[in-house]
Amino acid sequence: MRRICNFILAAVLGAALLTGCAKDKPTEFNISKGVNIGNWLSQSWVMGEARERIFTDEDIALLVEKGFDHLRLPVDETQLFNRDMTLNESTVALIHKTIGSCIEHGLKVIFDLHTLRSFNFMDNDAPLWKSEAEQDKLVDMWRTIQGILCEYPVTDVAYEILNEAVAPTDEQWSQVLLRVVSMIRETEKDRIIVMGANMQNQVGHVKNIVVPEGDRNILLSFHFYEPLLITHYQASWTPLRILHFNGQMKYPGQLIPDEVYAELNDEEKAVVEPYNHSYDKEWIRGQWQEAVDYAREKGLRLYLGEFGCLVNCGEEVRLAWLKDVVSLAREFGIAYSMWEYNSQFGFADRVNKGVITNQPLLDVFVK
């Protein structure tokens, strides 16, 4: 398959040169609003028939019907590669089936390598950043992934190198990222590549993404879950799990009213203190502006690859925050992809196909 893809690519490039097609024109990968298919081929150990039922053609048709134009497809190394680094053929088949169905229905796809055996986004001391062998392995993985995906049109499928890097420094992440990008560009000059910011794709690190000179087929990506006190209130995998307020959070405004804060114990106050001020749409704008300016300076598009909110903070607060994020993304012309479709952050039933469990939440993203 790899040789076939390269042969086709060479033919296409040759034809483009013969017809005088400008090589500095960026690929048209037109997206605006999308959704992540989380906890399926990533962050999940479900396999076999049970895995196949989680996300199907019915789901893809529903997403198109509701107005989404792309999906971000997170895939873990553990799902795609066996321990000996041979491919899990059932996963490959499922990826091909999903992408084929998406293209048939008019959905674009961003293939996101989500976690590695040597790295996940919760690990700030991962082997990936310490071992050249692990970095070589990442390049080799992408060479294999490219062999799987290069058959798809560059206007329909994009590559995202790694989700939410947490390298010791932005420079170190750039070195690893650019190695993979350079390898891909050896044979695919026109493929859209998503380059994410360091420190879990924090928006403040976008300005430090090193972009290959003259490469216009890049999406600069950030994720946004701030303030975490809203989006991950009581989430079991965060320090916020200890919080149980007697009262309602507020947004926009001061998240925790003074009278509620006063009743917290010392441990709870230590967790809440960094968030104990006012938040609104203009605060979010201030967080994003530097990234927006950097993307404009580079002549590249900005992509909000993840954002979402658990219901724990209260539905009114949740929807108000999400509306501000979506409104600002549209104002800046930033394509966005919500986290997620049919799990705890989402709007659809995971078992009963076609059932919308939260219409107001869905409306925020598509109306």
C-alpha positions in Angstrom: 0.0 0.0 0.0 2.8 2.4 0.8 4.4 2.0 -2.7 1.0 2.4 -4.3 0.3 5.6 -2.3 3.7 7.1 -3.2 3.2 6.2 -6.9 -0.2 7.9 -6.9 1.2 10.9 -5.1 4.0 11.3 -7.6 1.6 11.1 -10.5 -0.7 13.8 -8.9 2.3 16.1 -8.2 3.6 15.6 -11.7 0.2 16.4 -13.2 0.0 19.5 -11.1 3.4 20.7 -12.3 2.4 20.1 -15.9 -0.8 22.1 -15.6 1.1 25.0 -13.9 -0.7 24.6 -10.5 0.9 26.9 -8.0 2.7 24.9 -5.3 2.4 27.7 -2.7 -1.4 27.5 -2.7 -2.6 25.9 0.5 -4.7 22.8 0.3 -8.4 23.4 0.7 -9.4 21.5 3.8 -12.5 23.5 4.7 -13.8 22.9 8.2 -15.7 25.0 10.7 -17.5 22.9 13.3 -16.7 19.4 14.4 -16.8 16.8 17.1 -14.3 14.4 18.8 -15.1 10.7 18.8 -13.6 10.1 22.2 -13.4 6.9 24.3 -13.7 4.7 21.3 -10.3 4.1 19.6 -8.6 6.0 22.3 -8.8 5.9 26.1 -10.6 2.6 25.9 -9.8 -1.1 26.1 -13.1 -2.2 24.4 -12.4 -4.4 21.4 -14.3 -6.8 19.1 -17.9 -6.4 18.2 -18.6 -4.2 21.3 -16.1 -1.7 19.9 -17.7 -1.7 16.5 -21.1 -0.8 17.9 -19.9 2.3 19.7 -19.5 4.4 16.6 -21.2 3.4 13.3 -22.5 4.7 10.0 -25.7 5.7 11.8 -23.7 8.1 14.0 -21.9 9.6 11.0 -25.2 10.2 9.3 -26.6 11.8 12.4 -23.6 14.2 12.7 -24.1 15.4 9.2 -27.8 15.8 9.7 -27.1 17.9 12.8 -24.7 20.2 10.9 -21.2 19.1 11.7 -18.6 19.2 8.9 -15.7 17.3 10.4 -14.7 14.9 13.1 -11.5 14.5 15.0 -10.7 10.9 15.3 -8.4 10.1 18.3 -6.6 6.8 18.1 -4.2 5.3 20.7 -1.0 3.4 19.9 -2.4 0.5 22.0 -5.4 0.2 19.7 -3.5 0.6 16.4 -0.2 -1.2 17.1 0.5 -4.5 18.8 3.4 -4.7 21.3 5.7 -5.9 18.5 4.6 -2.8 16.5 2.7 -4.8 13.9 -0.6 -3.3 13.0 -3.8 -4.4 14.7 -5.7 -5.3 11.5 -9.1 -5.0 13.0 -8.4 -1.4 14.1 -7.0 -0.6 10.6 -10.2 -2.0 9.1 -12.4 0.1 11.4 -10.4 3.2 10.6 -10.8 2.6 6.9 -14.5 1.9 7.3 -15.0 5.1 9.4 -13.1 7.4 7.1 -14.7 5.9 4.0 -18.2 6.5 5.5 -17.2 10.0 6.5 -16.1 10.9 3.0 -19.2 9.4 1.6 -21.3 11.5 3.9 -19.3 14.7 3.3 -17.4 14.8 6.6 -13.8 15.7 6.8 -11.5 13.7 9.2 -8.6 14.7 11.4 -6.7 11.6 12.4 -5.3 12.3 15.9 -2.6 10.0 17.4 -3.9 10.4 20.9 -1.7 8.5 23.4 1.5 6.4 23.1 2.8 3.7 25.3 5.6 6.1 26.0 3.4 9.1 26.6 -0.1 10.3 27.5 -1.3 13.8 28.2 -1.5 13.3 32.0 2.2 12.3 32.2 4.7 15.2 32.6 7.6 12.8 33.0 7.1 10.5 30.0 9.8 8.3 28.4 9.1 10.0 25.1 10.9 13.1 26.1 13.9 11.3 27.5 14.5 8.6 24.9 15.7 9.1 21.4 14.6 5.6 20.7 11.1 6.4 21.7 11.2 9.5 19.4 12.5 7.3 16.6 9.5 5.0 17.3 7.1 7.9 17.0 8.5 8.8 13.5 8.3 5.1 12.5 4.7 5.0 13.7 3.8 7.9 11.6 5.5 6.4 8.6 3.2 3.4 9.0 0.1 5.6 9.7 0.9 7.6 6.6 1.0 4.4 4.6 -2.5 3.6 5.8 -4.0 7.1 5.2 -2.1 8.5 2.2 -4.7 7.0 -0.2 -7.3 9.5 1.0 -7.6 12.9 -0.7 -5.8 15.7 1.0 -9.0 17.7 1.0 -10.7 15.1 3.2 -8.2 13.8 5.7 -5.6 15.6 7.8 -2.9 14.3 10.2 -2.5 15.4 13.8 0.9 14.3 15.1 0.2 13.9 18.8 -2.4 15.0 21.3 -1.6 17.4 24.1 2.2 17.1 24.3 3.7 17.8 27.8 7.4 18.1 26.9 9.8 19.7 29.5 10.1 22.7 27.1 8.4 24.1 24.1 11.7 23.8 22.2 12.0 20.1 22.9 8.4 19.5 21.7 9.2 21.4 18.5 12.2 19.3 17.8 10.2 16.1 18.1 7.2 17.5 16.2 9.4 18.8 13.3 11.0 15.4 12.9 7.7 13.8 12.1 6.5 16.7 9.9 9.7 16.5 7.9 9.3 12.8 7.3 5.7 13.3 6.1 6.7 16.1 3.8 9.1 13.9 2.0 6.1 12.4 0.1 3.1 14.5 1.0 3.6 18.2 0.5 -0.1 19.0 0.3 -1.4 17.1 3.3 -2.8 19.2 6.1 -0.8 18.6 9.3 -2.2 19.8 12.7 0.6 21.1 14.9 -0.5 21.4 18.5 0.9 23.6 21.3 2.9 22.1 24.2 1.6 21.7 27.7 -1.6 19.9 26.8 -2.2 22.2 23.8 -2.5 25.3 26.0 -3.4 28.4 24.1 -0.5 30.4 25.7 2.0 28.1 24.1 0.8 28.5 20.5 3.2 31.3 19.9 6.1 28.9 20.4 5.1 26.4 17.8 7.9 26.3 15.3 6.4 26.2 11.8 8.4 24.9 8.8 9.4 27.9 6.6 7.0 28.4 3.7 4.7 25.5 4.7 1.1 26.7 4.3 -0.6 23.3 4.8 -0.5 23.6 8.6 -3.2 24.0 11.2 -2.0 25.5 14.5 -4.0 23.8 17.3 -4.9 24.6 20.8 -7.4 23.2 23.4 -9.4 25.2 25.8 -10.9 24.0 29.1 -10.3 27.2 31.2 -11.3 27.8 33.9 -11.0 24.2 34.9 -13.1 24.8 37.9 -16.1 25.1 35.5 -15.3 22.5 33.0 -13.9 19.8 35.3 -15.7 20.5 38.6 -15.6 17.3 40.7 -13.8 15.3 37.8 -12.4 12.2 39.4 -9.0 12.6 37.6 -8.3 16.1 38.9 -7.7 17.8 42.3 -11.2 19.3 41.8 -12.7 15.9 42.8 -12.7 17.0 46.5 -15.0 19.9 46.0 -18.7 19.9 46.9 -20.1 23.4 47.2 -23.2 24.4 49.1 -24.4 26.7 46.4 -24.3 27.4 42.7 -21.3 28.5 40.7 -21.7 31.6 38.6 -20.7 32.4 35.1 -20.1 35.1 33.8 -18.8 36.7 37.0 -17.0 35.6 40.1 -17.3 31.8 40.0 -17.5 31.2 43.7 -19.5 33.8 45.7 -17.8 35.1 48.8 -20.3 33.4 51.1 -19.7 30.0 49.5 -15.9 30.4 49.5 -16.0 31.3 53.2 -17.6 28.0 54.0 -14.8 25.9 52.4 -12.3 24.1 54.4 -8.6 24.9 54.0 -7.9 22.1 51.6 -10.8 23.1 49.4 -9.8 26.8 49.5 -6.3 25.9 48.3 -7.8 24.1 45.3 -10.2 26.9 44.5 -8.0 29.9 45.2 -6.4 30.1 41.6 -9.9 30.4 40.2 -11.3 32.8 42.8 -12.0 35.8 40.5 -14.3 36.9 37.7 -14.5 35.2 34.3 -16.4 36.2 31.1 -16.1 36.2 27.3 -13.6 39.1 27.4 -11.4 37.1 29.8 -11.4 34.3 27.2 -10.6 36.7 24.4 -7.6 37.9 26.4 -6.4 34.3 26.7 -6.7 33.7 23.0 -5.5 36.9 21.4 -1.8 36.2 21.4 -2.4 32.9 19.6 -4.8 34.6 17.1 -2.1 37.2 16.4 0.6 34.5 15.9 -1.5 32.6 13.4 -2.2 35.7 11.5 1.5 36.6 11.4 2.3 33.2 10.0 -0.6 33.3 7.5 -2.0 30.1 9.0 -5.4 28.9 10.4 -6.0 28.3 14.0 -7.9 25.2 15.2 -9.7 24.7 18.5 -9.3 20.9 18.6 -10.9 20.3 22.0 -13.2 22.1 24.4 -16.0 20.9 26.5 -17.6 20.9 30.0 -19.0 18.4 32.4 -22.5 19.0 33.7 -21.3 19.1 37.3 -21.0 22.8 37.5 -24.7 23.2 36.7 -26.4 23.2 33.3 -26.9 27.0 33.2 -23.2 27.7 33.9 -22.1 25.0 31.5 -24.1 26.3 28.5 -23.2 30.0 29.2 -19.5 29.1 29.1 -19.8 27.0 26.0 -21.8 29.7 24.2 -19.0 32.2 24.9 -16.3 29.9 23.6 -18.2 29.0 20.4 -19.2 32.7 19.8 -15.6 33.8 20.1 -14.3 31.0 17.9 -16.8 32.1 15.2 -15.8 35.7 15.7 -12.1 34.9 15.1 -12.9 32.5 12.3 -11.4 29.6 14.3 -12.6 26.1 13.3 -13.6 24.1 16.4 -14.2 20.5 17.5 -16.2 19.8 20.7 -15.2 17.2 23.2 -17.1 15.0 22.7 -19.9 13.1 20.9 -21.5 10.3 23.0 -19.7 10.1 26.3 -19.8 12.1 29.5 -19.1 15.5 27.9 -21.4 14.8 24.9 -24.9 15.2 23.7 -25.8 11.7 22.2 -26.7 8.3 23.6 -23.8 5.8 23.4 -26.0 2.8 23.0 -29.3 3.9 21.4 -28.4 5.2 18.0 -29.9 8.5 16.9 -31.0 9.5 20.4 -30.0 13.1 21.4 -29.7 13.3 25.2 -29.1 17.0 25.4 -30.6 19.1 22.6 -29.7 22.5 24.2 -26.0 21.4 24.4 -26.0 20.3 20.8 -27.6 23.6 19.7 -24.7 25.5 21.1 -22.3 23.9 18.7 -24.3 23.9 15.5 -26.7 26.8 15.6 
